[in-house]
Amino acid sequence: MSVDVTSKPRTLESYVGGAWVKGNGRGQTLLNAATGAPVAHIDSSGVDFAGALAWGRDVVGPKLRRLSFHERAAMLKALGQKLMELKEEFYAESFATGATRQDGWIDIEGGAGTLLSYASKARRELPNTRVLTDGDVEQLSRDNSFSAQHILTPLEGVAVHINAFNFPVWGMLEKVAPTFIAGVPSIVKPASQTAYLTELVVRRIVESGILPEGAIQLIAGSTGDLLDHVTGQDVVTFTGSAWTGRKLRSHPAIVENSVRFTMEADSLNASILGPDAAPGTPEFDLFVKEVAREMTVKAGQKCTAIRRVIAPRAFTDALVAALGDRLAKTALGDPANEATRMGPLASLDQRREVRERIRELQQEAEIVAGDPDEVRVASGDAEKGAFLNPVVLFADSPLGKDAIHDVEAFGPVSTVMPYDDIGEAIALARRGKGSLVASVFTDDKAIAEEVVLGLAPFHGRVLIGNRLSAKSSTGHGSPLPVLVHGGPGRAGGGEEMGGIRGVKHYMQRTAVQGAPRLLSAVTGRWIEGADASSDGTHPFRKSLAELRIGDQLVTATRTVTLEDIEHFAGFTGDTFYAHMDEAAAKANPFFDGRVAHGYLIVSFAAGLFVDPAPGPVLANYGVDSLRFLTPVYPGDTLGVRLTCKEINPRSGAEHGEVRWDCQVTKQGGALVAQYDVLTMVAKTWPPAA
């Protein structure tokens, strides 16, 4: 199916149960934010919401769970690349939302980039399995007959993602990415005002055929009775106002079924100018630039935008002047015009809302830059478009005020607040009652430490800005796929993204207890006490097609001599006294005399277990969890037990990764060293011509 984005208005459809469905009611007409022209009609009446959930649980979920993490990651990568190919179509549609090209870049390419980031992290950090182990094995008996392992498995429900209007693409994809990697299908409900862009992207996703059918469903319009049908296996995520989030969180079905609910709410984020960042310093200039940018990107309609600007009292006059000058040069107008630096708000209703909030703020602060009632545009329609010029307020005694810490104008509006000492600055930031992000601009290490530790309990993310990171910094308002996005208190108390942390939100953690051989069968990972075998063939002679979990090698032995220790010290330059000075080593409470280097032990171990001939083992790429447990003295005899612990075939490659459990012991059975050896192993050997 093809969508002509130049044909206005069009009727949006929901995608549920594997089909596109039109609403059967009058619905709502959506308008171009810059011109007021109709863009689309939206209506979800008549959609079978209970059926959409049931189809996701019963039909789609099992398909996703049959795939491994790496298989799902490969699909996500292909989808991210496909959306990048189609980005110009999305940009053309995005202008109607009020987004400039730069705003759209954050939303469109940022969304596709989030898919690519999650695909990459899943392939690098997760095994090519369907079950995750969480933490170490817990040995519950002395004889290793009873152990426990925490595992993570996908929930068998549907993730319902209720999104805000400001990021119709990224807001969807940053939730869908970890959900899909976890193996859980999504139902996406975008905010109506900009849903036409979300619907276009979902259409292209469905048309691509890259994801299993139904991995993403879409509701264009109201959620109807959707939430009445959620169960304990479902997840509901919400981005938007704190008031709406609290209402959803208290929905009877969510409460009764203990449905996982993640809320990311708009918050009164603060940025602090350090006392060392006087006018004329790089940090002062960076601070002004960052505040202005956060006020104007997406016309200030970002949940992470800077709402409260906290600065030393002696610097506020210079700060207000610098902000006013910079904002006055911001070209407000039609987002499709290349000269425009800030577009309109999402709608005229949104502008009325922001103006009302400004009037509330004026009860405690004065406007020092901008006029909310006077619209000055370089292009576009000042009457029909939802334009609003940036507004800066100033509150002289902010600690004694309430509204400036409670009222959010969700637009290009910030309030400057002076402080008299750094403790007061921290107290002001904490008055936001929990925020998504805070920042501090300083080049002073002590200030950075005090502010970060003071803000961390009340914020999901803290940015430190200074001259050294200026060129590479992603800025105050940029959530990243690898970092958590969310915050305590007013910010909703939830977390999104954060790399693989976000994937685990859609999985159930379960403690499994039993005999090690049975636990190993469940997890696909060898553990101490599980079955091991040796068929006479060195495990390094086996390709992935032949190698099995539990394949084991017990090596010959080697005796460590004083000459070995001295040779290793001379060869490597590691002449630490415990290896070279008998008296000093004996004075050490951990040793009885000169000891072998730990890395000499690891080297000797490799010499004992490595098969030297060319074979399927292609490379050793690392060692994990290395621990030295018992000292080795001249005359001690070492042996190694090497066991195939985990096998991860690499999709689309001729090799995979194998993790080996390595134990080094000495005479009497004392455990000297323990670690995991990581190797690349060919899928077949000899390799195909």
C-alpha positions as CSV (number, residue, x, y, z in Angstrom):
1,M,0.0,0.0,0.0
2,S,1.2,3.5,-0.8
3,V,0.5,6.7,1.0
4,D,0.6,10.0,-0.9
5,V,1.7,12.5,1.8
6,T,0.8,15.4,-0.4
7,S,-2.9,14.5,-0.5
8,K,-4.6,16.2,2.4
9,P,-6.5,15.3,4.5
10,R,-6.4,11.5,4.6
11,T,-8.2,9.1,6.9
12,L,-5.9,7.3,9.3
13,E,-6.3,3.7,10.0
14,S,-5.5,1.4,12.9
15,Y,-3.5,-1.8,12.2
16,V,-4.8,-4.6,14.4
17,G,-5.2,-8.3,14.0
18,G,-3.1,-8.3,10.8
19,A,-5.4,-5.8,8.9
20,W,-5.8,-2.1,8.4
21,V,-9.1,-0.9,10.0
22,K,-10.9,2.4,9.5
23,G,-12.9,3.9,12.4
24,N,-16.7,4.0,12.0
25,G,-17.3,7.3,13.7
26,R,-16.8,11.0,12.9
27,G,-13.5,11.2,14.7
28,Q,-11.2,14.3,14.9
29,T,-9.6,16.4,12.2
30,L,-5.9,17.0,12.6
31,L,-4.4,20.3,11.5
32,N,-1.0,21.4,10.1
33,A,0.8,23.1,13.0
34,A,2.2,25.9,10.8
35,T,-0.7,26.6,8.4
36,G,-3.9,25.3,10.1
37,A,-4.8,23.3,7.0
38,P,-6.4,19.9,7.6
39,V,-3.9,17.0,7.5
40,A,-5.8,13.9,8.5
41,H,-8.9,12.5,10.1
42,I,-8.4,10.1,13.1
43,D,-10.9,7.7,14.6
44,S,-10.6,4.4,16.3
45,S,-14.2,3.7,17.1
46,G,-15.2,0.1,16.1
47,V,-11.7,-1.3,16.7
48,D,-11.8,-4.6,18.5
49,F,-9.3,-3.7,21.3
50,A,-9.8,-7.0,23.2
51,G,-9.2,-8.9,20.0
52,A,-6.0,-6.9,19.3
53,L,-4.6,-7.9,22.7
54,A,-5.7,-11.6,22.2
55,W,-4.1,-11.8,18.7
56,G,-0.9,-10.4,20.1
57,R,-0.8,-12.8,22.9
58,D,-2.0,-16.0,21.2
59,V,-0.7,-15.6,17.6
60,V,2.2,-13.1,17.5
61,G,3.9,-13.7,20.8
62,P,4.7,-17.4,20.2
63,K,6.3,-16.5,16.8
64,L,8.6,-14.0,18.5
65,R,9.5,-16.3,21.3
66,R,10.6,-19.0,18.9
67,L,13.3,-16.6,17.6
68,S,16.6,-16.2,19.4
69,F,17.9,-12.8,20.6
70,H,20.3,-12.6,17.7
71,E,17.6,-13.5,15.1
72,R,15.4,-10.7,16.5
73,A,18.4,-8.3,16.5
74,A,19.0,-9.1,12.8
75,M,15.4,-8.2,12.0
76,L,15.7,-5.0,14.0
77,K,18.9,-4.0,12.2
78,A,17.2,-4.6,8.8
79,L,14.2,-2.5,9.8
80,G,16.4,0.4,11.1
81,Q,18.2,0.4,7.7
82,K,14.9,0.3,5.8
83,L,13.5,3.3,7.7
84,M,16.7,5.2,7.1
85,E,16.2,4.6,3.3
86,L,12.7,6.1,3.6
87,K,13.6,9.0,5.8
88,E,12.9,11.7,3.2
89,E,9.2,10.6,3.0
90,F,9.0,10.9,6.8
91,Y,10.7,14.3,6.8
92,A,8.1,15.7,4.3
93,E,5.3,14.5,6.6
94,S,7.0,15.7,9.7
95,F,6.9,19.4,8.7
96,A,3.1,19.4,9.4
97,T,3.8,18.5,13.0
98,G,5.7,21.8,13.4
99,A,9.1,20.2,13.3
100,T,12.0,21.8,11.4
101,R,14.4,19.6,9.5
102,Q,16.7,19.5,12.6
103,D,13.8,18.7,14.9
104,G,12.8,15.9,12.5
105,W,16.3,14.5,12.5
106,I,16.1,13.9,16.2
107,D,12.7,12.2,15.8
108,I,13.1,10.3,12.5
109,E,16.8,9.4,12.3
110,G,17.0,9.2,16.1
111,G,14.3,6.7,16.1
112,A,15.9,4.5,13.3
113,G,19.2,4.9,15.1
114,T,17.7,3.6,18.3
115,L,16.7,0.4,16.4
116,L,20.2,0.0,15.1
117,S,21.7,0.6,18.5
118,Y,19.5,-2.1,20.1
119,A,20.3,-4.5,17.3
120,S,24.0,-4.0,17.8
121,K,23.9,-4.3,21.6
122,A,21.7,-7.4,21.5
123,R,24.2,-9.2,19.2
124,R,27.2,-8.1,21.2
125,E,25.9,-8.5,24.7
126,L,23.2,-11.2,24.6
127,P,23.7,-14.9,23.8
128,N,22.2,-16.4,20.7
129,T,19.5,-18.1,22.8
130,R,15.9,-17.6,23.9
131,V,16.6,-17.5,27.7
132,L,18.9,-15.2,29.6
133,T,20.8,-16.1,32.7
134,D,20.9,-13.4,35.3
135,G,23.8,-13.4,37.7
136,D,26.0,-16.2,38.9
137,V,24.9,-19.7,39.8
138,E,24.1,-20.0,43.5
139,Q,25.5,-23.2,45.0
140,L,22.9,-24.4,47.6
141,S,24.6,-27.6,48.8
142,R,28.2,-28.5,49.7
143,D,28.3,-31.5,47.3
144,N,27.1,-29.5,44.3
145,S,23.9,-31.6,44.0
146,F,21.6,-28.7,44.4
147,S,22.0,-25.2,42.9
148,A,20.0,-22.2,41.7
149,Q,20.1,-19.9,38.7
150,H,18.1,-16.8,38.0
151,I,16.8,-16.7,34.5
152,L,14.9,-14.2,32.4
153,T,12.1,-15.2,29.9
154,P,9.8,-13.1,27.7
155,L,6.5,-12.2,29.2
156,E,3.6,-13.9,27.3
157,G,1.5,-10.8,26.8
158,V,1.6,-7.6,24.8
159,A,3.3,-4.3,25.5
160,V,0.9,-1.4,25.1
161,H,2.9,1.8,24.4
162,I,1.0,5.1,24.9
163,N,3.1,7.9,23.5
164,A,3.2,11.7,23.5
165,F,2.7,14.0,20.6
166,N,6.2,15.6,20.5
167,F,8.2,12.6,19.1
168,P,5.8,10.6,16.9
169,V,8.6,8.4,15.5
170,W,11.3,8.2,18.1
171,G,8.8,8.0,20.9
172,M,7.4,4.8,19.3
173,L,10.7,3.2,18.3
174,E,12.6,3.7,21.5
175,K,9.9,1.6,23.2
176,V,9.4,-0.9,20.4
177,A,13.2,-1.7,20.1
178,P,13.8,-3.3,23.6
179,T,10.3,-4.8,23.5
180,F,11.0,-6.7,20.3
181,I,14.5,-7.8,21.4
182,A,12.8,-9.3,24.5
183,G,10.4,-11.2,22.3
184,V,7.2,-9.4,23.1
185,P,4.8,-7.9,20.6
186,S,3.7,-4.2,20.8
187,I,0.5,-2.2,20.4
188,V,1.4,1.4,19.7
189,K,-1.0,4.2,20.6
190,P,0.4,7.6,19.4
191,A,-1.0,10.9,20.6
192,S,-3.6,11.9,18.1
193,Q,-2.2,15.4,17.2
194,T,0.8,13.9,15.3
195,A,-0.4,10.4,14.7
196,Y,-0.4,10.8,10.9
197,L,3.4,10.6,11.0
198,T,3.4,7.5,13.3
199,E,0.8,5.8,11.0
200,L,2.9,6.5,7.9
201,V,6.0,4.9,9.6
202,V,4.0,1.9,10.8
203,R,2.6,1.4,7.3
204,R,6.1,1.3,5.9
205,I,7.2,-1.2,8.6
206,V,4.3,-3.5,7.8
207,E,4.9,-3.2,4.0
208,S,8.6,-4.1,4.5
209,G,7.7,-7.5,5.8
210,I,10.9,-7.5,7.9
211,L,9.2,-8.1,11.3
212,P,6.8,-11.0,11.9
213,E,3.3,-9.9,11.1
214,G,1.8,-8.3,14.2
215,A,5.0,-7.6,16.0
216,I,3.7,-4.0,15.9
217,Q,0.0,-3.1,16.0
218,L,-1.3,0.5,15.8
219,I,-4.2,2.3,17.3
220,A,-5.0,5.5,15.5
221,G,-7.3,7.4,17.9
222,S,-8.7,6.7,21.3
223,T,-7.7,3.5,23.3
224,G,-11.4,2.8,23.9
225,D,-11.7,-0.2,26.3
226,L,-8.2,-1.5,25.6
227,L,-6.9,-1.2,29.1
228,D,-9.9,-3.1,30.5
229,H,-8.5,-6.2,29.0
230,V,-4.8,-6.1,30.1
231,T,-3.5,-9.0,32.2
232,G,-0.6,-9.7,34.4
233,Q,1.5,-10.8,31.4
234,D,1.0,-7.5,29.6
235,V,3.0,-4.3,30.1
236,V,1.7,-0.7,29.8
237,T,4.1,2.2,29.1
238,F,3.1,5.8,29.1
239,T,4.8,9.0,28.1
240,G,3.0,12.3,28.7
241,S,1.6,14.5,31.5
242,A,2.0,13.4,35.1
243,W,-1.8,13.8,35.6
244,T,-2.7,11.5,32.7
245,G,-0.1,9.0,33.8
246,R,-1.4,8.8,37.4
247,K,-4.9,8.3,36.0
248,L,-3.8,5.4,33.8
249,R,-1.7,3.8,36.5
250,S,-4.8,3.6,38.8
251,H,-6.9,1.9,36.1
252,P,-8.8,-0.9,37.8
253,A,-7.4,-3.7,35.5
254,I,-3.8,-2.4,35.9
255,V,-4.2,-2.4,39.7
256,E,-6.1,-5.7,40.0
257,N,-3.8,-7.6,37.7
258,S,-0.5,-6.0,38.9
259,V,0.2,-5.0,35.3
260,R,3.7,-3.6,34.9
261,F,3.4,0.1,34.3
262,T,6.2,2.4,33.3
263,M,5.6,6.1,33.3
264,E,7.8,8.8,31.8
265,A,6.3,12.1,32.6
266,D,7.1,15.7,31.7
267,S,9.2,17.2,34.5
268,L,10.7,20.5,35.5
269,N,14.2,19.8,34.5
270,A,16.9,22.1,35.8
271,S,20.3,23.3,34.6
272,I,22.9,24.8,37.0
273,L,25.6,27.2,36.1
274,G,28.5,26.6,38.4
275,P,30.0,29.4,40.5
276,D,33.2,29.1,38.6
277,A,31.5,29.7,35.2
278,A,31.5,33.5,35.2
279,P,30.7,35.5,32.1
280,G,33.6,35.2,29.7
281,T,34.4,31.6,30.6
282,P,33.8,28.8,28.1
283,E,31.3,27.2,30.5
284,F,29.2,30.4,30.6
285,D,29.0,30.5,26.9
286,L,28.2,26.8,26.6
287,F,25.4,27.2,29.3
288,V,23.8,30.1,27.3
289,K,23.9,28.1,24.1
290,E,22.5,24.9,25.8
291,V,19.6,26.7,27.5
292,A,18.7,28.5,24.2
293,R,18.9,25.2,22.3
294,E,16.7,23.4,24.8
295,M,14.1,26.2,24.6
296,T,13.9,26.2,20.8
297,V,14.5,22.6,19.6
298,K,11.0,21.2,18.9
299,A,9.7,24.6,20.1
300,G,10.6,23.6,23.6
301,Q,8.2,20.6,23.4
302,K,10.5,18.1,24.9
303,C,10.1,16.2,28.2
304,T,13.8,16.8,28.8
305,A,13.9,20.5,28.0
306,I,15.4,23.0,30.5
307,R,12.5,24.6,32.4
308,R,14.5,26.1,35.3
309,V,17.8,27.9,34.8
310,I,19.7,28.1,38.1
311,A,22.7,30.5,38.2
312,P,24.8,32.5,40.7
313,R,23.1,35.7,41.6
314,A,26.1,37.8,40.5
315,F,25.8,36.3,36.9
316,T,22.1,36.5,36.3
317,D,22.0,39.9,34.7
318,A,24.6,38.9,32.2
319,L,22.9,35.5,31.7
320,V,19.5,37.1,31.0
321,A,21.0,39.6,28.5
322,A,22.9,36.8,26.7
323,L,19.9,34.6,26.5
324,G,17.7,37.4,25.3
325,D,20.2,38.3,22.5
326,R,20.5,34.7,21.4
327,L,16.8,34.0,21.4
328,A,16.0,37.2,19.6
329,K,18.0,35.9,16.6
330,T,16.1,32.7,16.4
331,A,14.1,32.7,13.2
332,L,10.6,31.5,13.9
333,G,8.5,30.3,11.0
334,D,7.4,27.6,8.6
335,P,9.4,24.5,9.5
336,A,9.7,23.6,5.8
337,N,11.6,26.8,5.2
338,E,15.4,26.1,5.4
339,A,16.0,29.4,7.1
340,T,13.6,28.6,10.0
341,R,15.3,27.7,13.3
342,M,12.2,27.1,15.4
343,G,8.8,25.9,14.2
344,P,5.4,26.3,15.8
345,L,3.9,24.4,18.7
346,A,2.0,21.2,17.8
347,S,-1.4,23.0,17.8
348,L,-3.3,26.1,18.6
349,D,-4.7,24.3,21.7
350,Q,-1.2,23.7,22.8
351,R,-0.3,27.3,22.4
352,R,-3.3,28.4,24.5
353,E,-2.2,25.9,27.1
354,V,1.4,27.3,27.2
355,R,0.1,30.9,27.4
356,E,-2.1,29.9,30.4
357,R,0.9,28.3,32.1
358,I,3.0,31.4,31.5
359,R,0.3,33.5,33.2
360,E,0.6,31.2,36.2
361,L,4.3,31.6,36.3
362,Q,4.0,35.3,36.2
363,Q,2.4,35.2,39.6
364,E,5.9,34.5,40.9
365,A,8.2,35.6,38.2
366,E,8.6,38.5,35.7
367,I,9.0,38.2,31.9
368,V,12.5,39.5,31.0
369,A,12.7,38.4,27.4
370,G,10.0,37.7,24.8
371,D,6.2,38.4,24.7
372,P,3.8,35.4,24.7
373,D,1.0,37.4,23.2
374,E,3.0,38.9,20.3
375,V,3.9,36.5,17.5
376,R,6.7,37.5,15.2
377,V,7.5,35.1,12.4
378,A,9.9,35.2,9.5
379,S,7.6,32.9,7.5
380,G,4.4,31.0,7.9
381,D,0.9,32.2,9.1
382,A,1.1,34.0,12.4
383,E,-2.6,33.7,12.9
384,K,-3.4,30.1,11.8
385,G,-0.1,28.6,12.8
386,A,0.6,27.7,16.4
387,F,3.6,30.0,16.7
388,L,5.0,31.3,20.0
389,N,8.2,33.3,20.4
390,P,10.6,32.2,23.2
391,V,9.9,33.5,26.7
392,V,12.4,33.9,29.6
393,L,11.1,34.7,33.1
394,F,13.1,35.7,36.2
395,A,12.2,34.8,39.8
396,D,14.3,36.8,42.3
397,S,13.6,34.7,45.4
398,P,13.0,31.2,44.0
399,L,13.4,29.2,47.2
400,G,10.3,30.9,48.7
401,K,8.1,30.2,45.6
402,D,6.0,27.2,44.5
403,A,4.6,27.7,41.0
404,I,8.0,28.0,39.3
405,H,8.8,24.6,40.7
406,D,5.4,23.0,40.0
407,V,4.0,24.6,36.8
408,E,5.4,23.5,33.4
409,A,4.8,25.5,30.3
410,F,5.4,22.8,27.7
411,G,6.9,25.1,25.1
412,P,9.8,27.6,24.5
413,V,9.7,28.9,28.1
414,S,12.3,28.9,30.9
415,T,12.6,30.6,34.3
416,V,16.0,32.0,35.5
417,M,16.5,31.5,39.2
418,P,19.5,33.0,41.2
419,Y,21.3,31.2,44.0
420,D,23.7,32.4,46.6
421,D,25.7,29.2,47.3
422,I,26.0,25.8,45.7
423,G,23.9,24.1,48.4
424,E,21.1,26.5,47.5
425,A,21.4,25.6,43.8
426,I,21.1,21.9,44.6
427,A,18.1,22.6,46.8
428,L,16.4,24.5,44.0
429,A,16.9,21.7,41.5
430,R,15.5,19.2,44.0
431,R,12.3,21.3,44.3
432,G,11.3,19.8,41.0
433,K,10.3,16.7,43.0
434,G,12.0,14.3,40.6
435,S,13.1,15.0,37.0
436,L,14.2,13.2,33.9
437,V,17.5,15.1,33.6
438,A,19.5,17.8,35.2
439,S,22.8,19.4,34.1
440,V,25.6,21.4,35.6
441,F,28.1,23.5,33.7
442,T,31.4,23.7,35.5
443,D,35.1,23.1,35.1
444,D,35.6,22.6,38.9
445,K,35.9,19.0,40.0
446,A,34.7,19.7,43.6
447,I,31.6,21.5,42.2
448,A,30.9,18.7,39.8
449,E,31.1,16.1,42.6
450,E,28.9,18.0,45.0
451,V,26.2,18.8,42.5
452,V,26.0,15.4,40.9
453,L,25.8,13.6,44.3
454,G,23.2,16.1,45.4
455,L,21.1,15.7,42.3
456,A,21.4,12.0,41.5
457,P,18.7,10.7,43.9
458,F,16.2,13.0,42.3
459,H,17.1,12.6,38.6
460,G,17.3,9.8,36.0
461,R,20.3,11.4,34.3
462,V,22.8,14.1,35.1
463,L,24.9,15.8,32.5
464,I,28.2,17.6,33.3
465,G,29.1,20.2,30.7
466,N,32.4,21.8,30.3
467,R,35.0,23.0,27.7
468,L,36.6,19.6,27.3
469,S,33.4,17.7,26.4
470,A,31.7,20.5,24.4
471,K,32.4,19.2,21.0
472,S,31.5,15.6,21.7
473,S,28.6,16.1,24.2
474,T,25.2,15.1,23.1
475,G,23.7,17.7,25.4
476,H,21.3,18.1,28.2
477,G,18.1,17.1,26.4
478,S,19.2,14.1,24.4
479,P,18.1,10.6,25.7
480,L,20.4,7.9,24.3
481,P,19.6,4.3,23.7
482,V,22.5,3.1,26.0
483,L,21.4,5.3,28.9
484,V,18.3,5.1,31.1
485,H,15.5,7.5,30.3
486,G,13.1,8.2,33.1
487,G,13.3,9.6,36.6
488,P,11.8,9.4,40.1
489,G,8.9,11.3,41.6
490,R,7.2,13.7,39.3
491,A,9.1,12.2,36.3
492,G,7.0,9.1,36.7
493,G,9.3,6.7,38.6
494,G,10.0,4.6,35.5
495,E,12.9,3.7,33.3
496,E,13.1,3.2,29.5
497,M,16.0,2.2,27.3
498,G,19.3,2.0,29.2
499,G,20.7,-0.6,26.8
500,I,19.9,-4.2,27.7
501,R,18.3,-2.9,31.0
502,G,15.4,-1.8,28.9
503,V,15.0,-5.3,27.4
504,K,14.7,-6.9,30.8
505,H,11.7,-4.8,31.6
506,Y,9.7,-7.0,29.3
507,M,11.0,-10.3,30.8
508,Q,10.2,-12.2,33.9
509,R,13.0,-12.9,36.4
510,T,12.6,-16.4,37.9
511,A,14.8,-18.3,40.4
512,V,15.2,-21.9,39.2
513,Q,16.4,-24.5,41.7
514,G,17.5,-28.0,41.1
515,A,20.3,-30.4,40.2
516,P,23.0,-28.7,38.2
517,R,22.6,-31.1,35.2
518,L,19.0,-30.1,34.9
519,L,19.6,-26.4,35.4
520,S,22.2,-26.7,32.6
521,A,19.6,-28.2,30.3
522,V,17.2,-25.3,31.1
523,T,19.8,-22.5,30.5
524,G,21.8,-24.1,27.7
525,R,24.9,-23.2,29.8
526,W,27.2,-25.7,31.6
527,I,27.6,-25.2,35.4
528,E,29.6,-26.9,38.0
529,G,28.1,-30.3,38.8
530,A,26.4,-30.7,35.4
531,D,27.3,-33.6,33.1
532,A,30.7,-33.4,31.4
533,S,32.1,-35.7,28.8
534,S,35.4,-36.5,27.2
535,D,35.4,-38.7,24.0
536,G,39.1,-38.7,23.5
537,T,39.0,-35.9,20.9
538,H,40.5,-32.5,22.0
539,P,37.6,-30.0,22.2
540,F,39.6,-27.6,20.1
541,R,39.5,-30.0,17.3
542,K,35.7,-29.7,17.1
543,S,33.7,-27.3,15.0
544,L,30.4,-25.8,16.3
545,A,28.6,-28.6,14.4
546,E,30.4,-31.1,16.6
547,L,31.0,-29.4,19.9
548,R,28.6,-29.9,22.7
549,I,28.0,-28.2,26.0
550,G,29.9,-30.1,28.7
551,D,32.7,-31.3,26.4
552,Q,35.7,-31.4,28.7
553,L,39.5,-31.7,28.6
554,V,41.6,-32.6,31.7
555,T,45.2,-31.8,30.8
556,A,48.6,-33.1,31.8
557,T,50.5,-31.3,34.5
558,R,53.4,-28.9,34.7
559,T,55.7,-28.0,37.7
560,V,56.5,-24.4,38.3
561,T,60.2,-23.7,39.1
562,L,62.0,-20.7,40.5
563,E,63.7,-20.3,37.2
564,D,60.3,-20.1,35.5
565,I,59.4,-17.2,37.9
566,E,62.6,-15.3,37.4
567,H,62.5,-15.8,33.6
568,F,59.0,-14.5,33.4
569,A,59.9,-11.5,35.6
570,G,62.9,-10.7,33.4
571,F,61.0,-11.2,30.1
572,T,57.9,-9.2,31.1
573,G,59.5,-6.6,33.4
574,D,57.1,-7.5,36.2
575,T,59.6,-7.6,39.1
576,F,57.1,-7.1,41.9
577,Y,58.7,-7.9,45.2
578,A,56.5,-10.9,46.0
579,H,58.0,-12.7,43.0
580,M,61.6,-11.6,43.6
581,D,62.3,-11.1,47.3
582,E,62.0,-14.1,49.6
583,A,62.1,-12.1,52.8
584,A,59.7,-9.4,51.6
585,A,57.3,-12.0,50.3
586,K,57.3,-13.9,53.6
587,A,56.5,-10.6,55.4
588,N,53.3,-10.3,53.2
589,P,50.4,-11.8,55.2
590,F,49.1,-13.6,52.1
591,F,52.3,-15.5,51.1
592,D,54.8,-17.9,52.6
593,G,57.6,-16.9,50.3
594,R,58.2,-16.0,46.6
595,V,55.1,-16.7,44.5
596,A,54.5,-17.2,40.8
597,H,53.0,-14.4,38.8
598,G,49.3,-14.8,38.2
599,Y,49.7,-14.2,34.5
600,L,52.5,-16.8,34.4
601,I,49.9,-19.3,35.8
602,V,47.4,-18.3,33.0
603,S,50.1,-18.6,30.4
604,F,51.2,-22.1,31.6
605,A,47.5,-23.1,31.7
606,A,47.1,-22.1,28.0
607,G,50.2,-24.1,27.2
608,L,48.6,-27.1,28.8
609,F,45.1,-26.9,27.2
610,V,45.8,-25.4,23.7
611,D,46.0,-27.7,20.7
612,P,48.7,-26.1,18.5
613,A,47.6,-27.4,15.1
614,P,45.4,-25.3,12.7
615,G,41.7,-26.2,13.5
616,P,38.3,-24.8,14.1
617,V,39.3,-22.6,17.0
618,L,40.1,-19.3,15.1
619,A,41.0,-16.9,17.9
620,N,41.0,-16.2,21.6
621,Y,39.2,-12.9,22.0
622,G,39.1,-12.5,25.8
623,V,39.1,-13.8,29.3
624,D,36.2,-13.1,31.7
625,S,36.0,-13.2,35.5
626,L,39.6,-14.1,36.1
627,R,40.4,-14.8,39.8
628,F,43.6,-16.0,41.5
629,L,42.5,-18.0,44.5
630,T,45.6,-19.9,45.9
631,P,49.3,-18.8,45.7
632,V,51.6,-20.9,43.6
633,Y,55.1,-21.5,44.9
634,P,58.2,-23.0,43.2
635,G,57.7,-26.7,43.1
636,D,53.9,-26.6,42.8
637,T,52.4,-28.7,40.0
638,L,49.6,-27.3,37.9
639,G,46.8,-29.0,36.0
640,V,43.9,-27.6,34.0
641,R,40.3,-28.7,33.5
642,L,38.7,-27.0,30.4
643,T,34.9,-27.4,29.8
644,C,32.7,-26.1,27.0
645,K,30.4,-23.7,28.9
646,E,28.3,-21.9,26.3
647,I,28.0,-21.9,22.5
648,N,26.7,-19.0,20.5
649,P,26.4,-19.4,16.8
650,R,26.8,-16.1,15.0
651,S,23.9,-15.5,12.5
652,G,25.1,-14.7,9.0
653,A,28.7,-15.7,9.7
654,E,30.8,-18.8,9.4
655,H,31.8,-18.8,13.0
656,G,30.4,-18.5,16.5
657,E,31.5,-17.7,20.0
658,V,32.4,-20.4,22.6
659,R,32.8,-19.8,26.3
660,W,35.0,-22.3,28.1
661,D,35.1,-22.8,31.9
662,C,38.8,-23.0,32.9
663,Q,39.9,-24.2,36.3
664,V,43.6,-24.4,37.3
665,T,44.5,-26.5,40.2
666,K,47.7,-27.7,41.9
667,Q,48.7,-30.8,43.7
668,G,46.1,-31.8,46.4
669,G,43.3,-30.3,44.3
670,A,43.5,-26.7,45.6
671,L,41.9,-24.3,43.1
672,V,44.6,-21.9,41.9
673,A,42.7,-19.8,39.3
674,Q,39.3,-19.8,37.7
675,Y,38.1,-17.9,34.6
676,D,36.2,-18.1,31.3
677,V,38.1,-18.3,28.1
678,L,36.4,-16.8,25.1
679,T,37.1,-18.1,21.6
680,M,35.9,-17.8,18.0
681,V,35.1,-21.2,16.5
682,A,34.3,-22.2,12.9
683,K,30.8,-23.6,12.3
684,T,32.3,-26.4,10.2
685,W,35.9,-27.7,9.7
686,P,37.6,-27.8,7.3
687,P,35.9,-24.6,6.0
688,A,33.8,-24.9,2.8
689,A,35.8,-24.1,-0.3
